[in-house]
């Protein structure tokens, strides 16, 4: 059993782990949890590719961090996803770890692409397309681990199957929650499909962390929610640092303890749920089919 806890940091998890020669891709790897994960992976010897919507900002944030490559990627734009994947393929390299970490929360109603709801499009569909386009690199060298950053998922969570894109009434928190449940289902189904090629996948609830993810909320909204005081100080005892929040991400990406736990949902460096009930399996398969239809990408069909 793991000796790590909710208070462990990403560096704690990787202490003594040698990732020399390993290549990781971390979306959003220049801010918040992603930045903490990137720094910890580099410190353990990995080379980290950080695809970013704002490459200049990423380069600035990662200045002085060796072993990092910045490229351009907009998860809201499937052409951008395809272009990044094609550039990466030309490098001829395999991928050992992929952290699907970037995301948005609490958006005002936002439509991207052909009218897709913003949370679902960016948090889920963009990463779905990215992983499928990078699958040859993920499976090229005996396999890889894919870690998808989810959030708190209710035991009775479901997708809004009658209106996935929230076209008939928009609620930003319901839309965000749906996208995070989609992240967990995606990881579960990716593991089922990918394990024959050595690709295993996990989803992670990083816990309560104050990061730029909250940029679409006003300070007053967070004060009213009881998250922070008027000076921005966290009020909930559950809040942890970004380095602590990234611990479960890098644990999922590297721990040999998880070899038999592919598809699981993790929190505080523990397996807390397996998406293996008939209802979960049905939703995971259905989501994969919908995602393939919407994006036109599926690495597992001819």
C-alpha positions as CSV (number, residue, x, y, z in Angstrom):
1,X,0.0,0.0,0.0
2,X,1.1,3.5,-0.7
3,X,2.8,5.5,2.1
4,X,1.7,8.8,0.5
5,X,-1.1,11.0,1.9
6,X,-3.1,14.1,1.0
7,X,-0.2,16.1,2.4
8,X,2.5,14.5,0.2
9,X,4.0,16.6,-2.6
10,X,4.8,15.6,-6.2
11,X,8.5,15.7,-5.2
12,X,7.8,13.3,-2.3
13,X,6.1,10.9,-4.7
14,X,9.1,11.0,-7.1
15,X,11.8,10.9,-4.5
16,X,14.2,8.1,-5.6
17,X,12.4,7.6,-8.9
18,X,14.7,7.9,-12.0
19,X,12.8,9.1,-15.1
20,X,16.0,9.7,-17.1
21,X,15.3,8.9,-20.7
22,X,11.5,9.2,-20.3
23,X,9.4,11.6,-22.2
24,X,6.2,13.2,-20.7
25,X,3.6,15.4,-22.3
26,X,1.8,17.7,-19.9
27,X,-1.1,19.8,-21.2
28,X,-1.3,23.0,-19.1
29,X,2.1,22.2,-17.8
30,X,3.0,25.9,-17.3
31,X,0.4,26.8,-14.7
32,X,-1.1,25.6,-11.4
33,X,-1.0,21.8,-11.0
34,X,0.5,21.3,-14.4
35,X,3.5,23.5,-13.6
36,X,4.0,21.7,-10.3
37,X,3.9,18.3,-12.1
38,X,6.2,19.5,-14.8
39,X,8.8,20.7,-12.4
40,X,8.7,17.4,-10.4
41,X,9.0,15.3,-13.5
42,X,11.9,17.3,-14.8
43,X,13.6,17.0,-11.4
44,X,13.3,13.3,-11.6
45,X,15.0,13.3,-15.0
46,X,12.2,13.3,-17.5
47,X,12.0,15.4,-20.6
48,X,8.6,17.2,-20.6
49,X,6.8,18.6,-23.6
50,X,4.4,21.3,-22.7
51,X,1.8,22.0,-25.4
52,X,0.2,25.4,-24.6
53,X,-2.5,27.7,-26.0
54,X,-0.2,30.6,-25.2
55,X,3.4,29.4,-25.9
56,X,5.0,32.7,-25.0
57,X,3.3,32.6,-21.6
58,X,4.4,29.0,-21.1
59,X,8.0,29.8,-22.1
60,X,8.1,32.7,-19.6
61,X,6.6,30.6,-16.8
62,X,9.0,27.7,-17.5
63,X,12.1,30.0,-17.8
64,X,15.0,28.4,-15.9
65,X,13.4,24.9,-15.9
66,X,15.7,22.6,-17.9
67,X,14.4,19.6,-19.9
68,X,11.2,21.3,-21.1
69,X,10.0,21.9,-24.6
70,X,7.1,24.2,-25.3
71,X,4.8,23.8,-28.3
72,X,1.5,25.2,-29.4
73,X,-1.9,23.6,-28.8
74,X,-5.4,24.9,-28.4
75,X,-7.7,22.1,-27.1
76,X,-10.7,24.1,-28.3
77,X,-9.5,23.8,-31.9
78,X,-9.3,20.3,-33.3
79,X,-7.1,21.5,-36.2
80,X,-4.6,22.8,-33.6
81,X,-4.7,19.4,-31.9
82,X,-4.1,17.6,-35.2
83,X,-1.2,20.0,-36.1
84,X,0.5,19.5,-32.7
85,X,0.2,15.7,-33.1
86,X,1.6,15.8,-36.6
87,X,4.6,17.9,-35.4
88,X,5.2,15.5,-32.6
89,X,5.0,12.4,-34.9
90,X,7.7,13.9,-37.1
91,X,10.1,13.9,-34.2
92,X,9.9,10.1,-34.2
93,X,9.8,9.9,-30.4
94,X,7.6,7.7,-28.2
95,X,5.7,9.0,-25.2
96,X,6.1,7.4,-21.8
97,X,3.7,9.6,-19.7
98,X,0.9,11.9,-20.8
99,X,-0.9,14.1,-18.3
100,X,-4.1,15.5,-19.7
101,X,-4.1,18.3,-17.2
102,X,-5.3,21.5,-18.8
103,X,-8.9,22.6,-18.3
104,X,-11.4,25.3,-17.7
105,X,-14.0,25.8,-14.9
106,X,-17.1,27.9,-14.4
107,X,-17.2,29.4,-17.9
108,X,-20.0,31.7,-18.9
109,X,-21.8,30.0,-21.7
110,X,-19.2,29.5,-24.3
111,X,-19.5,27.7,-27.7
112,X,-16.5,26.4,-29.6
113,X,-16.0,24.6,-32.9
114,X,-19.4,23.6,-34.4
115,X,-21.2,24.9,-31.3
116,X,-19.9,22.5,-28.6
117,X,-20.3,23.5,-25.0
118,X,-17.0,24.9,-23.8
119,X,-16.3,22.7,-20.8
120,X,-17.1,19.5,-22.7
121,X,-15.2,20.6,-25.7
122,X,-12.0,21.8,-24.0
123,X,-11.8,19.5,-20.9
124,X,-12.9,16.3,-22.7
125,X,-13.1,16.4,-26.5
126,X,-9.8,18.2,-27.0
127,X,-8.0,15.7,-24.8
128,X,-9.9,12.8,-26.4
129,X,-8.7,13.9,-29.8
130,X,-5.2,14.6,-28.6
131,X,-4.7,11.1,-27.0
132,X,-6.1,9.3,-30.0
133,X,-3.9,11.2,-32.4
134,X,-0.9,10.6,-30.2
135,X,-1.7,6.9,-29.6
136,X,1.0,5.6,-32.0
137,X,3.6,7.4,-29.9
138,X,2.0,6.2,-26.7
139,X,2.1,2.6,-27.8
140,X,5.4,2.7,-29.7
141,X,7.8,1.7,-27.0
142,X,6.0,-0.9,-24.9
143,X,3.3,1.4,-23.7
144,X,2.7,4.4,-21.6
145,X,0.5,5.9,-18.9
146,X,-2.1,8.5,-19.5
147,X,-3.4,10.5,-16.5
148,X,-6.5,12.6,-16.9
149,X,-7.2,15.3,-14.4
150,X,-10.8,15.0,-13.3
151,X,-12.4,16.5,-10.1
152,X,-14.8,15.4,-7.5
153,X,-17.2,12.9,-9.1
154,X,-20.6,12.1,-7.5
155,X,-21.3,8.4,-7.0
156,X,-24.5,8.9,-9.0
157,X,-22.9,11.1,-11.7
158,X,-24.2,10.8,-15.3
159,X,-23.8,12.6,-18.5
160,X,-26.6,14.8,-19.7
161,X,-27.3,12.4,-22.6
162,X,-30.5,14.2,-23.7
163,X,-28.6,17.5,-24.1
164,X,-24.8,17.0,-23.8
165,X,-24.1,20.4,-25.2
166,X,-26.5,22.2,-22.8
167,X,-28.4,23.8,-25.7
168,X,-31.7,23.8,-23.8
169,X,-30.6,25.7,-20.7
170,X,-27.1,26.4,-19.5
171,X,-25.7,25.9,-16.0
172,X,-21.9,26.4,-15.7
173,X,-21.4,24.2,-12.7
174,X,-23.5,21.3,-14.2
175,X,-21.5,21.7,-17.4
176,X,-18.2,21.6,-15.6
177,X,-19.2,18.6,-13.5
178,X,-20.3,16.8,-16.7
179,X,-16.9,17.4,-18.3
180,X,-15.1,16.1,-15.2
181,X,-17.2,13.0,-15.2
182,X,-16.4,12.6,-18.9
183,X,-12.7,12.8,-18.0
184,X,-13.1,9.8,-15.7
185,X,-15.1,7.8,-18.1
186,X,-12.6,8.6,-20.9
187,X,-9.7,7.3,-18.8
188,X,-11.7,4.1,-17.9
189,X,-12.5,3.3,-21.5
190,X,-9.0,4.3,-22.8
191,X,-7.6,1.7,-20.4
192,X,-9.9,-1.0,-21.6
193,X,-9.0,-0.3,-25.2
194,X,-5.3,0.6,-24.8
195,X,-4.0,-2.1,-22.4
196,X,-3.4,-4.6,-25.2
197,X,-0.8,-2.1,-26.5
198,X,0.6,-1.4,-23.0
199,X,-1.2,1.9,-22.6
200,X,-2.8,2.2,-19.2
201,X,-5.0,5.2,-18.1
202,X,-6.1,6.7,-14.8
203,X,-8.2,9.7,-13.7
204,X,-7.4,11.9,-10.8
205,X,-9.2,14.1,-8.4
206,X,-6.4,16.5,-7.2
207,X,-8.5,17.9,-4.3
208,X,-9.1,21.5,-3.3
209,X,-6.4,23.7,-4.8
210,X,-6.4,27.4,-5.6
211,X,-5.0,27.7,-9.1
212,X,-5.6,29.8,-12.2
213,X,-8.4,27.4,-12.9
214,X,-10.6,29.7,-10.8
215,X,-9.9,32.7,-13.1
216,X,-13.5,32.8,-14.4
217,X,-14.8,33.4,-10.8
218,X,-14.7,36.7,-9.1
219,X,-13.1,37.1,-5.7
220,X,-16.5,37.9,-4.3
221,X,-17.9,34.7,-5.7
222,X,-15.2,32.7,-4.0
223,X,-15.7,34.6,-0.7
224,X,-19.4,34.0,-0.9
225,X,-18.7,30.3,-1.5
226,X,-16.6,30.2,1.7
227,X,-13.4,29.2,-0.2
228,X,-11.4,32.3,0.7
229,X,-11.5,35.4,2.8
230,X,-11.5,38.9,1.5
231,X,-7.7,38.9,1.3
232,X,-7.6,35.7,-0.7
233,X,-6.6,33.4,2.1
234,X,-8.0,29.8,1.8
235,X,-10.6,29.1,4.5
236,X,-11.3,25.4,4.0
237,X,-9.0,23.0,5.8
238,X,-9.1,20.7,2.7
239,X,-7.1,23.2,0.6
240,X,-3.7,22.1,-0.3
241,X,-0.8,23.5,-2.3
242,X,-0.3,23.0,-6.0
243,X,2.7,20.7,-5.2
244,X,0.4,18.6,-3.0
245,X,-2.3,18.6,-5.6
246,X,0.1,17.3,-8.3
247,X,1.2,14.4,-6.1
248,X,-1.6,12.1,-7.2
249,X,-1.0,13.0,-10.8
250,X,2.6,12.0,-10.8
251,X,1.9,8.9,-8.6
252,X,-0.7,7.8,-11.2
253,X,1.9,8.3,-13.9
254,X,4.8,6.4,-12.3
255,X,3.8,4.1,-9.4
256,X,4.4,0.4,-9.9
257,X,1.7,-0.2,-7.3
258,X,-0.9,0.7,-9.9
259,X,0.0,-1.9,-12.5
260,X,-3.2,-3.8,-11.9
261,X,-5.4,-0.8,-11.4
262,X,-5.8,0.6,-14.9
263,X,-8.9,2.7,-15.4
264,X,-9.2,3.6,-11.7
265,X,-10.1,7.0,-10.3
266,X,-7.6,8.2,-7.7
267,X,-7.4,10.8,-4.9
268,X,-4.8,11.5,-2.3
269,X,-2.6,8.8,-3.8
270,X,-5.2,6.1,-3.3
271,X,-7.6,4.2,-5.6
272,X,-11.1,5.5,-4.6
273,X,-13.3,4.2,-7.4
274,X,-13.3,1.7,-10.3
275,X,-15.6,2.5,-13.2
276,X,-16.5,-1.2,-13.7
277,X,-20.3,-1.3,-12.9
278,X,-22.6,-2.1,-15.8
279,X,-23.9,1.5,-15.6
280,X,-20.4,2.9,-15.7
281,X,-19.2,0.6,-18.5
282,X,-22.3,1.5,-20.6
283,X,-21.6,5.2,-20.2
284,X,-17.9,4.9,-20.9
285,X,-18.6,3.0,-24.1
286,X,-21.3,5.4,-25.1
287,X,-19.1,8.4,-24.4
288,X,-16.3,7.0,-26.5
289,X,-18.6,6.4,-29.4
290,X,-20.0,10.0,-29.1
291,X,-16.5,11.5,-28.9
292,X,-15.4,9.6,-32.0
293,X,-18.4,10.7,-33.9
294,X,-17.9,14.4,-32.9
295,X,-14.2,14.6,-33.4
296,X,-13.8,12.2,-36.3
297,X,-10.9,10.5,-34.5
298,X,-10.7,7.0,-33.1
299,X,-7.3,5.2,-32.8
300,X,-9.0,1.9,-32.3
301,X,-11.0,1.7,-35.6
302,X,-9.7,1.2,-39.1
